[in-house]
Amino acid sequence: MENVTKRRIELFTAGCTVCEPVLEMVKAMACSSCEVVIYNVAQPCDTKECLEKVKAYGIKALPAIAVDGKLLPCCQNKGLSVDELKKAGIGQAA
């Protein structure tokens, strides 16, 4: 008998209208070798596992996807920063 390892896909969502199409896309693409785990950080579980994973992966924006314990490159961003906001003129008189 063959030892089949499942690909673990972790999808982090806020349960919002922006995240929903990504959730549906991942579900539609998943195959029998995929284990899809959905973490809704807007409604964290009692164990707070999803929040711990968000911190461990360094997630700064949602939706985000990790496959086999690695955050996908498309989901790796620095998030908002004070410098970027200042560069955009926020906090400065017009």
N, C-alpha and C positions, 0 to 999 in steps of 0.2 A: 504494500500500500504506500502511495506517495504521501510525503509530508508537505502539505500545502500551507504556506504562510499567507495570511490575509494582509492586505495593505490597509493600514489604519489611517483614515481620513478624519481629522478633527476640524469641524467647522464652528467658528466663533461668530455669533450673531447677536444683534440687539433686538431681534424680533420686529424689525421695522420694515417699511416698504422698500427701502434700498437693499436690505439684506435678503428679502424673500426671493427675488429672482436668482440670486447666487445659490441659495439653498436648493431651489428647484433644479438648477442646472447641475449641481453636484449629485443630487439624487438621481437625475436622469442619466448621468454619465457613469455612475457607480456600477460595477460588475460583481459577479459572484466572488471575486477575489478581494473585494473592498468591504471594509467594515467602516461605516460612516457613523461618527459620534457628533452630535450637535450640542453645543454649549450656548445657551441663551444667557448672556451676562446681565441682561436686564432683569432676569428672574433666576439668580444663581441658586444652585442646589444647596441643600443643608450642609454638605461637607465643604462647600466653597472651592471645590476642586477646579471649577472653571476659572475662577478668579486667580487661583494659584498658577494655573497654566498660562493665563494671559500675561501675568508678570514674568514667568519663566521664559516664555517665547519672546517677550518684549513687544507685545502687540500694542500699537498706538492708535489704530483705526479699525473699524469694523465695516463689512465682514472681513474675516481673515481665515485662512486655511493652512493647516499643517498636515503634512503627509509623512507618516512613519517618524514622527517626532521632530520634523524640521519645518519651520515656517517657510512657505513658498516665497520666492523672490518678489513676486508681485504684491505680496502683503507686508514686505519689510519696508517700512518708511519711518521717518523720524518723528512724524506727528507734528503738531503745532509747536512753534517756538516763539518766544518773545522777539527774537531778532527778525524773524520773517514777518511778524505782525507790524513791527516798527518800520520795516522796509516798505510795507504796504501803506504806510501813513497813519496807521491806527495810533491814536493818542497824540497826534500832532495837529495843530490848527491848520485849517485849509488856506 
